[in-house]
């Protein structure tokens, strides 16, 4: 069987790896934090339903239909989502 994704409008913000980008993500998604490991340079932890996931610069942080958060790679985001008029 094949399925089509229902047209759902989501909110998202892109993490760019800068301090101001981090602040923007924190305002959008409380609970986001830097990982304690220096091995994960420039990544941030995003609290998801499955535990913390690491988002790298360029990744999108998405708030789902029930308020859940998850990171998404930019190429997948571009294939999956189109911009929506803010008044919609």
C-alpha positions in Angstrom: 0.0 0.0 0.0 1.0 3.6 -0.5 0.1 6.6 1.6 0.1 10.3 1.2 1.1 12.6 4.1 -1.8 14.6 5.3 -1.4 18.4 4.7 -0.4 19.6 8.2 1.1 22.9 9.0 4.0 22.8 11.3 6.3 25.3 13.0 10.0 25.1 12.5 13.2 27.1 13.0 16.6 26.4 11.5 19.7 26.1 13.7 22.6 27.9 12.1 25.3 27.1 14.7 25.7 30.7 15.9 25.1 32.0 19.4 22.1 34.1 18.1 20.8 31.0 16.2 21.0 29.0 19.5 19.0 31.7 21.3 16.4 31.7 18.5 16.1 27.9 18.8 15.8 28.1 22.6 13.0 30.6 22.3 11.2 28.3 19.9 11.9 25.1 21.7 12.5 25.3 25.5 14.6 22.4 26.7 17.2 22.6 23.9 20.7 22.4 25.3 24.3 22.0 24.4 25.6 18.4 24.8 28.2 18.0 27.5 30.6 16.2 25.1 33.2 18.3 23.3 33.2 15.6 20.6 29.9 16.9 19.3 31.1 20.3 18.1 28.4 22.9 17.4 25.5 20.4 17.9 22.6 20.9 20.3 20.4 18.4 22.1 16.7 18.5 21.1 14.4 16.8 23.6 12.1 14.4 21.6 9.6 11.8 22.5 12.4 9.2 22.0 14.9 11.1 24.1 17.5 13.7 23.2 18.6 13.9 19.6 21.5 16.0 18.3 20.8 18.7 15.8 23.7 20.1 13.7 24.0 23.5 12.2 21.7 23.7 9.2 19.2 21.2 10.7 15.6 22.3 11.3 13.9 22.0 14.6 10.2 21.1 14.1 7.3 21.4 16.5 4.8 18.7 15.5 1.0 18.7 15.7 1.0 17.7 19.4 3.8 20.1 20.4 6.5 17.4 20.1 10.0 18.5 19.0 12.3 16.8 16.6 15.3 17.7 14.4 15.2 17.3 10.6 18.1 17.4 8.1 17.8 20.3 5.6 17.5 18.1 2.5 14.6 16.0 4.0 13.0 19.2 5.2 13.1 20.7 1.7 11.6 17.6 0.2 8.8 17.4 2.8 7.8 21.0 3.6 6.8 24.1 1.6 6.6 27.6 3.2 3.1 28.7 4.1 1.6 32.2 4.2 1.7 33.2 7.9 -2.0 34.2 7.6 -3.1 30.7 6.6 
